[in-house]
Amino acid sequence: MKITYIHHSSFCVELENSILLFDYFKGELPKFDTNKKLYVFASHFHEDHFDKCIFDIQNVHPDVTYILSKDIKRHRSKYIKAAKNSVIVNFDENISIDDMKIKTLESSDIGVAFLIEIEGKVIYHAGDLNWWHWEGENSNEENKYAENKFKDGIDKIKGLDIDLAFVPLDPRQGDFYYLGFNYFMENTNTKVAFPMHMWGDFSLCKTFKSSEYAKDYKDRVIEISKDNQVFDI
């Protein structure tokens, strides 16, 4: 797999016959092989995960399918009309598109996380499914609710073998930045995990990998240092 980190939570994954693009809203896109099917995923309508510009891709690529969370249809319906080939998904669904299987999990914020089986690989993109703990901003009850909602989602894939995962590591959470990533890694058998949602603070990758939390799986966490960085996995 060839993985391109585009920006924020947006990644491109190129396989032998297919290309997956996740949560693109801005940044330099890689050059897509027009002989491969392109699947464009959007986990929810927030501006740092979705932009109408994704529908311009179908004007230059001959075979594009959009997989869009239901909340995008609700909040950004006027843009979806531009999609020639789109599939709207809700959480807790299992669907098949071509030779690809998709399972959706309910986000602990809004929208969905994607678990995808394609070309013999299992790929996970969290969207905003994360252990959102906001000290001093949320009440203890609100933080506990967010924790439980996150854990309920991850527990549905507990113990699963995952080849490639994209998981939030958000510096805005301060000392609690690691909670979601750590829980995900401890409860799944993930071979390779990319941090995302870092708001440009790439130093957090190194901080996390050298922390006590990640000691048992640090070699499986990829350190990102810049936009448009390319990795061969």
Salt bridges, closest charged atoms under 4 A:
GLU14 OE2 - LYS36 NZ 2.86
ASP23 OD2 - HIS49 ND1 2.59
ASP48 OD2 - HIS8 NE2 2.77
ASP48 OD2 - HIS49 NE2 3.46
ASP48 OD2 - HIS197 NE2 3.33
ASP92 OD1 - LYS156 NZ 2.97
ASP98 OD2 - LYS37 NZ 3.50
GLU106 OE2 - LYS149 NZ 3.26
ASP128 OD2 - HIS44 NE2 3.04
ASP128 OD2 - HIS46 ND1 3.69
ASP128 OD1 - HIS49 NE2 3.17
ASP128 OD1 - HIS197 NE2 3.15
GLU135 OE1 - HIS133 NE2 2.68
GLU147 OE2 - LYS144 NZ 3.43
GLU147 OE2 - LYS151 NZ 2.70
ASP163 OD1 - LYS191 NZ 3.13
ASP170 OD2 - ARG172 NH2 2.76
ASP170 OD2 - HIS197 ND1 2.85
GLU212 OE2 - LYS215 NZ 2.87
GLU223 OE2 - LYS206 NZ 3.23
ASP227 OD2 - HIS7 ND1 2.85
